[in-house]
Amino acid sequence: MQIAIIGGGAAGFFAAITCAETDPECTVTIFERGKSVLEKVRISGGGRCNVTHACFDARALTQFYPRGQRELLGPFMQFGPADTVSWFEQRGVALKAEPDGRMFPVTDNSQTIVDCLQKAAQQAGVEVRTSSRIEKIRPLSGGGWELHVGGDERPRIFDKLMLTTGSNPAVWELLRQLGHTIVEPVPSLFTFNTKDTRLRDLSGVSVPDAVLRIPGTSLTARGPLLVTHWGLSGPAVLRISAWGARDLHEMKYHFPLEINFAGAKPVAAILEEFTQLKITQGKKTVAAHPLFGIPLRFWQQLVLAAGIVADRRWADLDKKSLQMLAAQIGAANFQISGKSTFKEEFVTAGGVLLKEVHFKTFESRILPGLYFAGEVLDIDAITGGFNFQAAWTGGWIAGKSLIESERVRE
């Protein structure tokens, strides 16, 4: 059996290795349009490669996927993070979990993962062709596929075809022409731009527990918040950007953002706390004693924004000043005026419509013999190793299905 896998990334390599190891008699070829393979693996996690996440319950794991949550439950039960850890360990690569659950190779070097995948593919007999752009895909009437590869004189015929091309508009267009529905791609996992003066000269300062809300929507997120040169980042921002990918795209990334820097503590409770401080710690200078884990420099900016001068003591604050400070801490309003890409994470919401895929096999419901995995599908997750886990899972299941479905037919 001849199998073609288009896309030399995480999902493509995982599928190719699984195919070739399941049936050593089959011929598996990876076609990669770039000059090198596994580039996203190489640069991910700041060059350390966040392989997966230490979340070993399938239902809990799906909660990290704004798109694909329902569809991935069954697949994660077949092949989840524990299976990923085991897969790499069997091939000599140990993974470690960090306190936040992210898992990396113990070497802290993404090249370890790249080398492991390339070695496993080579040992399994997988052919890897780089600088090979697919120009045309044609399903054959009797089954099988005709591929037109740039630079090749004649098209090549394959029994099965798998697409693991990530966010590739050219491939999505080919799929549209073949009858698949493509959900329009929009960015996910991005940071917020704002020129708010409260953030001036605070780049690098973080708040440990903030709740973000976008008024007029149901979008909310909680977690650490980081001030950057251009605005706001950190886990809370990335979460709300992922779940709000489509809504925020429609807003053209201009929207109001309300932030509670005291976590889930409501403004009324914050005001009550301040009222008590006026009585119990009246002699303390407000600006010099930050609360709720807010860093001193940031606290001072919020105190200033509430109209409270630097040397003012708690005892000196009238009711209106206390209310204004409570509002700055518990319901601060920022105007967001754009987005920025988050580090090396190029995550897109959009791709092949999930209703058109069998998630027991990752085979197309429209075109038998065509399989998908990774971000070519309308599946994406927040940062933390979850996007890679979806790639490993889809690659492994599809890799098995490419072989086993043929055996069932026989």
C-alpha positions as CSV (number, residue, x, y, z in Angstrom):
1,M,0.0,0.0,0.0
2,Q,1.2,3.5,-1.0
3,I,0.4,6.2,1.6
4,A,1.1,10.0,1.1
5,I,1.2,12.4,4.0
6,I,1.3,16.0,3.1
7,G,2.9,18.2,5.8
8,G,6.1,17.4,7.7
9,G,5.1,18.7,11.1
10,A,4.2,17.0,14.4
11,A,1.0,15.4,13.2
12,G,2.5,14.3,9.9
13,F,5.5,12.6,11.4
14,F,3.5,10.9,14.1
15,A,1.0,9.5,11.5
16,A,3.8,8.4,9.2
17,I,5.7,6.6,12.0
18,T,2.5,4.9,13.2
19,C,1.6,3.8,9.7
20,A,5.0,2.4,8.9
21,E,5.4,0.7,12.3
22,T,1.9,-0.9,12.1
23,D,2.5,-2.3,8.6
24,P,6.2,-2.5,7.6
25,E,5.0,-3.6,4.1
26,C,3.4,-0.3,3.3
27,T,5.3,2.6,1.7
28,V,4.9,6.0,3.5
29,T,6.0,9.3,1.9
30,I,5.9,12.7,3.7
31,F,5.7,15.7,1.4
32,E,6.9,19.0,3.0
33,R,6.7,22.2,1.0
34,G,9.5,23.9,3.1
35,K,13.2,23.2,3.1
36,S,13.1,21.5,6.5
37,V,10.7,19.5,8.6
38,L,9.3,19.8,12.1
39,E,10.1,23.6,12.2
40,K,7.2,24.4,14.6
41,V,8.4,21.6,17.0
42,R,11.9,23.1,16.8
43,I,10.9,26.7,17.8
44,S,8.1,25.9,20.2
45,G,8.3,26.5,23.9
46,G,11.2,29.0,23.4
47,G,13.3,26.2,21.9
48,R,12.4,23.7,24.6
49,C,9.3,22.1,22.9
50,N,6.2,22.0,25.2
51,V,5.4,18.4,24.1
52,T,2.1,17.9,26.0
53,H,0.4,18.7,29.3
54,A,0.2,16.7,32.5
55,C,-3.6,16.4,32.3
56,F,-4.4,12.7,32.3
57,D,-8.2,12.8,32.4
58,A,-9.6,13.0,28.9
59,R,-12.7,14.9,29.8
60,A,-10.7,17.5,31.8
61,L,-8.3,17.7,28.9
62,T,-11.0,18.7,26.4
63,Q,-11.7,21.8,28.5
64,F,-8.6,23.4,27.1
65,Y,-9.9,23.4,23.5
66,P,-12.1,26.3,22.4
67,R,-12.8,24.4,19.2
68,G,-12.8,20.6,19.1
69,Q,-13.8,20.1,22.7
70,R,-16.6,17.6,22.0
71,E,-14.9,15.8,19.1
72,L,-11.6,15.1,20.9
73,L,-13.1,13.3,23.9
74,G,-13.1,9.9,22.3
75,P,-9.7,10.3,20.6
76,F,-8.1,11.4,23.9
77,M,-9.5,8.2,25.5
78,Q,-7.6,6.3,22.8
79,F,-4.4,8.2,22.9
80,G,-3.8,10.9,25.5
81,P,-0.9,12.7,27.3
82,A,0.0,9.5,29.2
83,D,0.4,7.7,25.9
84,T,2.5,10.5,24.5
85,V,4.8,10.3,27.5
86,S,5.1,6.6,27.1
87,W,5.6,6.8,23.3
88,F,8.6,9.1,23.7
89,E,10.1,7.2,26.7
90,Q,10.0,4.0,24.7
91,R,12.2,5.8,22.1
92,G,14.7,7.0,24.7
93,V,13.2,10.5,25.4
94,A,12.1,11.2,29.0
95,L,9.6,14.1,29.6
96,K,9.2,16.1,32.8
97,A,6.3,18.1,34.2
98,E,6.7,21.7,35.4
99,P,4.5,23.0,38.3
100,D,2.0,24.5,35.8
101,G,1.5,21.1,34.1
102,R,3.5,21.8,30.9
103,M,5.7,18.9,29.9
104,F,9.1,19.2,28.2
105,P,11.9,16.8,27.4
106,V,14.3,16.6,30.4
107,T,17.0,18.0,28.1
108,D,15.0,21.3,27.8
109,N,16.0,21.2,24.1
110,S,13.4,20.8,21.3
111,Q,16.1,19.2,19.1
112,T,15.7,16.1,21.3
113,I,12.1,15.8,20.0
114,V,13.0,16.6,16.4
115,D,15.8,14.0,16.4
116,C,13.6,11.4,18.0
117,L,10.8,11.8,15.4
118,Q,13.3,11.9,12.5
119,K,15.1,8.8,13.8
120,A,11.8,6.9,14.3
121,A,10.6,7.8,10.8
122,Q,13.9,6.7,9.3
123,Q,14.0,3.4,11.1
124,A,10.4,2.7,10.1
125,G,11.3,3.3,6.4
126,V,9.4,6.6,5.9
127,E,10.5,8.6,2.9
128,V,10.7,12.4,3.6
129,R,10.6,14.8,0.6
130,T,11.3,18.5,1.4
131,S,10.7,21.4,-1.0
132,S,7.8,19.5,-2.4
133,R,4.7,21.6,-2.9
134,I,1.5,19.8,-3.8
135,E,-0.1,21.6,-6.7
136,K,-3.1,19.4,-7.3
137,I,-5.0,16.6,-5.6
138,R,-7.3,14.4,-7.6
139,P,-9.4,11.5,-6.2
140,L,-9.5,8.5,-8.6
141,S,-12.8,6.9,-9.6
142,G,-11.7,3.4,-8.5
143,G,-10.2,4.6,-5.3
144,G,-6.8,6.1,-4.6
145,W,-5.3,9.6,-5.2
146,E,-3.3,11.3,-7.9
147,L,-0.9,13.9,-6.6
148,H,0.8,16.6,-8.7
149,V,4.0,17.6,-6.9
150,G,5.9,20.7,-8.0
151,G,9.0,19.8,-9.9
152,D,7.9,16.3,-10.7
153,E,7.4,15.5,-14.4
154,R,4.5,13.1,-13.8
155,P,1.8,12.8,-11.1
156,R,2.1,10.1,-8.5
157,I,-0.6,7.6,-7.5
158,F,-1.3,6.7,-3.8
159,D,-3.8,4.4,-2.2
160,K,-4.4,6.7,0.8
161,L,-3.8,10.4,1.5
162,M,-3.4,12.3,4.7
163,L,-3.3,16.1,5.2
164,T,-1.3,17.5,8.2
165,T,-0.5,20.9,6.6
166,G,-1.5,23.1,9.5
167,S,-2.9,26.5,8.7
168,N,-2.3,26.4,5.0
169,P,-4.7,28.6,2.8
170,A,-3.5,26.9,-0.4
171,V,-4.4,23.4,0.9
172,W,-7.7,24.6,2.3
173,E,-8.5,26.0,-1.2
174,L,-7.7,22.6,-2.7
175,L,-10.1,20.9,-0.2
176,R,-12.8,23.4,-1.0
177,Q,-12.6,22.4,-4.6
178,L,-12.9,18.8,-3.6
179,G,-16.1,19.5,-1.7
180,H,-15.0,20.1,1.9
181,T,-16.3,23.0,3.9
182,I,-13.6,25.3,5.3
183,V,-14.3,27.4,8.4
184,E,-12.8,30.8,7.7
185,P,-9.5,31.0,9.6
186,V,-8.9,33.8,12.2
187,P,-6.0,34.2,14.7
188,S,-6.2,32.6,18.1
189,L,-3.7,33.0,21.0
190,F,-2.8,36.6,20.7
191,T,-2.0,39.5,23.1
192,F,-3.8,42.8,23.4
193,N,-2.6,46.2,22.4
194,T,-3.5,49.3,24.4
195,K,-1.9,52.7,25.0
196,D,-3.5,53.1,28.4
197,T,-1.3,55.5,30.5
198,R,-1.8,53.3,33.6
199,L,0.6,50.7,32.0
200,R,3.3,53.2,31.0
201,D,6.8,52.1,31.9
202,L,5.5,48.9,33.5
203,S,6.6,46.4,30.9
204,G,7.5,43.0,32.5
205,V,5.3,43.6,35.6
206,S,2.7,40.9,36.3
207,V,-0.4,40.5,38.4
208,P,-0.7,36.9,39.8
209,D,-4.5,36.6,39.7
210,A,-6.8,38.7,37.5
211,V,-10.2,38.3,36.1
212,L,-10.8,39.6,32.6
213,R,-14.2,40.3,31.1
214,I,-15.3,41.8,27.7
215,P,-18.5,43.8,28.3
216,G,-21.3,43.0,26.0
217,T,-20.1,39.4,25.6
218,S,-20.0,36.2,27.7
219,L,-16.2,36.2,27.4
220,T,-14.3,36.0,30.6
221,A,-11.0,34.5,31.8
222,R,-9.0,34.2,35.0
223,G,-5.2,33.9,35.6
224,P,-1.9,35.7,35.7
225,L,-1.7,39.0,33.7
226,L,1.5,40.4,32.2
227,V,2.1,44.0,31.1
228,T,4.1,44.3,27.9
229,H,5.6,47.1,25.8
230,W,2.5,47.1,23.6
231,G,-0.2,46.3,26.2
232,L,-1.3,43.1,28.0
233,S,-0.4,39.4,27.8
234,G,-0.1,36.4,30.1
235,P,-2.3,33.3,30.6
236,A,-5.5,35.3,31.2
237,V,-5.2,37.3,28.0
238,L,-4.3,34.2,25.9
239,R,-7.3,32.3,27.3
240,I,-9.8,35.0,26.5
241,S,-8.2,35.5,23.1
242,A,-8.6,31.8,22.3
243,W,-12.2,31.5,23.3
244,G,-13.0,34.9,21.8
245,A,-11.1,34.4,18.5
246,R,-14.1,34.8,16.3
247,D,-15.9,37.5,18.3
248,L,-12.8,39.6,18.6
249,H,-12.1,39.2,14.9
250,E,-15.5,40.6,14.1
251,M,-14.8,43.5,16.4
252,K,-11.6,44.1,14.4
253,Y,-9.7,43.8,17.7
254,H,-11.1,47.1,19.0
255,F,-13.1,46.5,22.2
256,P,-13.5,47.4,25.9
257,L,-11.8,45.2,28.5
258,E,-12.7,45.1,32.2
259,I,-10.1,43.8,34.6
260,N,-10.4,42.8,38.3
261,F,-6.8,42.8,39.6
262,A,-8.0,41.3,42.9
263,G,-9.1,38.0,41.3
264,A,-12.7,37.1,41.9
265,K,-13.2,39.5,44.8
266,P,-16.2,41.8,43.8
267,V,-15.9,45.6,43.9
268,A,-18.2,45.8,46.9
269,A,-16.0,43.4,48.9
270,I,-12.9,45.4,47.9
271,L,-14.6,48.6,49.0
272,E,-15.5,47.0,52.4
273,E,-11.8,46.0,52.8
274,F,-10.7,49.6,52.1
275,T,-13.2,51.0,54.5
276,Q,-11.8,48.7,57.3
277,L,-8.2,49.8,56.4
278,K,-9.2,53.4,56.9
279,I,-10.1,52.5,60.5
280,T,-7.4,49.9,61.3
281,Q,-4.4,51.1,59.4
282,G,-5.3,54.8,58.9
283,K,-1.7,56.0,59.4
284,K,-0.3,53.9,56.5
285,T,0.3,55.6,53.1
286,V,-2.0,54.1,50.5
287,A,0.5,54.2,47.6
288,A,3.2,52.5,49.6
289,H,1.3,49.4,50.7
290,P,0.0,47.3,47.8
291,L,-2.8,44.7,48.3
292,F,-4.1,41.6,46.5
293,G,-0.6,40.6,45.3
294,I,-0.5,43.6,42.9
295,P,3.2,44.7,42.4
296,L,4.1,48.0,44.0
297,R,4.7,50.0,40.8
298,F,1.4,48.8,39.3
299,W,-0.5,49.5,42.5
300,Q,0.9,53.1,42.6
301,Q,-0.3,53.6,39.0
302,L,-3.8,52.4,40.0
303,V,-3.8,54.6,43.1
304,L,-2.8,57.6,41.0
305,A,-5.6,56.8,38.4
306,A,-8.1,56.9,41.3
307,G,-7.1,60.5,41.9
308,I,-5.2,59.7,45.1
309,V,-1.9,61.6,45.6
310,A,1.3,59.8,46.5
311,D,1.5,60.8,50.2
312,R,-2.2,60.3,51.1
313,R,-2.9,58.0,54.1
314,W,-5.9,55.6,54.4
315,A,-7.3,57.8,57.1
316,D,-7.4,60.8,54.7
317,L,-9.6,59.1,52.1
318,D,-13.2,60.1,51.8
319,K,-16.0,57.8,50.6
320,K,-15.6,58.9,47.0
321,S,-11.9,58.2,46.9
322,L,-12.4,54.8,48.4
323,Q,-15.0,54.0,45.8
324,M,-12.8,55.2,43.0
325,L,-9.9,53.1,44.2
326,A,-12.1,50.0,44.6
327,A,-13.3,50.5,41.0
328,Q,-9.7,50.8,39.7
329,I,-8.8,47.6,41.4
330,G,-12.0,45.6,40.8
331,A,-13.4,46.9,37.6
332,A,-10.7,48.8,35.7
333,N,-11.7,49.6,32.1
334,F,-9.1,49.5,29.3
335,Q,-9.7,50.2,25.6
336,I,-8.0,47.5,23.4
337,S,-6.9,48.8,20.0
338,G,-5.3,45.8,18.3
339,K,-3.5,42.5,18.7
340,S,0.0,41.1,18.6
341,T,1.2,37.5,17.9
342,F,2.2,35.6,21.0
343,K,5.8,34.7,20.8
344,E,6.3,31.8,18.3
345,E,2.8,30.5,18.7
346,F,1.1,30.6,15.3
347,V,-2.3,29.2,16.2
348,T,-5.4,29.6,14.0
349,A,-9.1,29.0,14.7
350,G,-10.5,27.6,11.5
351,G,-10.0,24.8,9.0
352,V,-11.9,21.7,7.9
353,L,-15.4,21.7,9.3
354,L,-15.4,19.1,12.1
355,K,-18.8,17.6,11.1
356,E,-17.1,16.4,7.9
357,V,-14.6,14.2,9.7
358,H,-15.0,10.8,11.4
359,F,-13.3,11.2,14.8
360,K,-12.9,7.5,15.4
361,T,-10.5,7.3,12.5
362,F,-9.9,11.0,11.4
363,E,-11.1,10.1,7.9
364,S,-13.1,12.4,5.7
365,R,-16.8,11.9,5.6
366,I,-16.8,13.5,2.1
367,L,-13.9,11.7,0.5
368,P,-13.1,8.1,1.6
369,G,-9.4,7.4,1.8
370,L,-8.6,11.0,2.9
371,Y,-7.4,11.6,6.5
372,F,-6.6,14.7,8.6
373,A,-4.8,15.7,11.8
374,G,-3.5,18.8,13.4
375,E,-4.4,22.4,12.7
376,V,-5.7,21.7,9.1
377,L,-8.9,20.9,11.1
378,D,-11.0,23.5,12.9
379,I,-9.3,22.5,16.2
380,D,-7.2,24.7,18.4
381,A,-6.2,25.0,22.1
382,I,-4.7,27.5,24.5
383,T,-1.0,27.5,25.1
384,G,0.5,24.7,27.4
385,G,1.2,21.7,25.1
386,F,-2.4,21.2,24.1
387,N,-2.1,21.9,20.4
388,F,0.8,19.4,20.2
389,Q,-1.3,16.8,22.1
390,A,-4.1,17.2,19.5
391,A,-1.5,16.6,16.8
392,W,0.0,13.5,18.4
393,T,-3.5,12.1,19.1
394,G,-4.8,12.7,15.6
395,G,-1.6,11.5,14.0
396,W,-1.6,8.3,16.0
397,I,-5.3,7.4,15.4
398,A,-5.2,8.3,11.7
399,G,-1.9,6.4,11.3
400,K,-3.5,3.3,12.7
401,S,-6.7,3.8,10.7
402,L,-4.9,4.3,7.4
403,I,-3.6,0.7,7.8
404,E,-6.5,-1.0,9.7
405,S,-9.3,0.3,7.5
406,E,-7.6,-1.4,4.5
407,R,-7.4,-4.6,6.4
408,V,-11.1,-4.4,7.2
409,R,-11.9,-4.0,3.5
410,E,-9.7,-7.0,2.7
